[in-house]
């Protein structure tokens, strides 16, 4: 299974019914109260990252956090939104207990979001 161990994500804008292109995402490894930034990426036209966030020798089990910079994305969309935004940065903390494929998608709108472990 180690050859398939990787972390991926994608973002869908449920308000527009389209992939969320141009949304910045930061990945952190979490240990107790410590956060270590590992990577920062921006979603492509399909709302995905061009490559897995972690894979191969960089993949390690443990606790992680993805921070989705939803506010920047929503503001760039030009919709009339209140300030401050209801959702600005969305942190999702999760654990990876085994070497496997972990997919953490985000379904986003200006006033709500959901996530799950995808495939």
ZAMARGU-4260 file (C-alpha; in steps of 0.2 Angstrom, whole numbers, plus 5000, padded with zeros to 4 digits):
<rodrens>
0) 5000/5000/5000 | 5015/5012/5003 | 5016/5015/4984 | 4998/5022/4984 | 5001/5033/5000
5) 4997/5051/4996 | 4986/5066/5001 | 4975/5075/4988 | 4961/5088/4989 | 4950/5098/4978
10) 4938/5112/4980 | 4920/5114/4972 | 4911/5130/4973 | 4893/5124/4977 | 4886/5142/4975
15) 4892/5143/4956 | 4891/5124/4953 | 4909/5125/4947 | 4927/5120/4952 | 4935/5133/4963
20) 4949/5139/4952 | 4963/5150/4960 | 4960/5146/4978 | 4975/5146/4989 | 4978/5131/5001
25) 4991/5129/5015 | 4996/5112/5022 | 5003/5110/5040 | 5009/5096/5050 | 5002/5097/5067
30) 5011/5090/5083 | 5003/5096/5099 | 5002/5115/5099 | 5015/5116/5085 | 5010/5119/5066
35) 5024/5117/5053 | 5019/5123/5036 | 5024/5110/5023 | 5017/5117/5007 | 5006/5131/4999
40) 4997/5128/4983 | 4984/5136/4972 | 4970/5126/4964 | 4969/5124/4945 | 4954/5126/4933
45) 4948/5109/4939 | 4948/5115/4957 | 4962/5103/4961 | 4981/5104/4964 | 4992/5100/4950
50) 5001/5086/4960 | 4997/5077/4977 | 5000/5087/4992 | 5010/5073/5000 | 5017/5057/4992
55) 5031/5045/4991 | 5045/5049/5004 | 5036/5065/5009 | 5021/5055/5015 | 5020/5052/5034
60) 5006/5047/5045 | 5001/5059/5058 | 4990/5074/5061 | 4988/5088/5048 | 4978/5104/5044
65) 4973/5111/5028 | 4969/5129/5028 | 4958/5135/5013 | 4959/5153/5010 | 4940/5154/5005
70) 4939/5173/5008 | 4952/5178/4995 | 4943/5167/4983 | 4926/5173/4986 | 4931/5191/4986
75) 4939/5188/4969 | 4923/5181/4962 | 4915/5199/4963 | 4899/5194/4972 | 4892/5206/4984
80) 4897/5199/5001 | 4897/5206/5019 | 4912/5212/5028 | 4919/5203/5037 | 4915/5188/5028
85) 4906/5174/5036 | 4919/5162/5030 | 4937/5168/5027 | 4950/5155/5031 | 4943/5137/5033
90) 4955/5125/5043 | 4952/5107/5042 | 4962/5096/5054 | 4963/5077/5051 | 4973/5062/5055
95) 4981/5050/5043 | 4984/5034/5052 | 4990/5022/5039 | 4999/5023/5022 | 4985/5025/5010
100) 4976/5038/4999 | 4968/5052/5009 | 4957/5063/4999 | 4950/5079/5008 | 4939/5088/4997
105) 4930/5105/5001 | 4912/5109/4996 | 4911/5128/4997 | 4899/5142/4997 | 4899/5160/5005
110) 4889/5154/5020 | 4894/5136/5023 | 4906/5121/5018 | 4907/5103/5020 | 4921/5090/5019
115) 4923/5071/5020 | 4936/5058/5017 | 4935/5055/4998 | 4943/5042/4987
</rodrens>
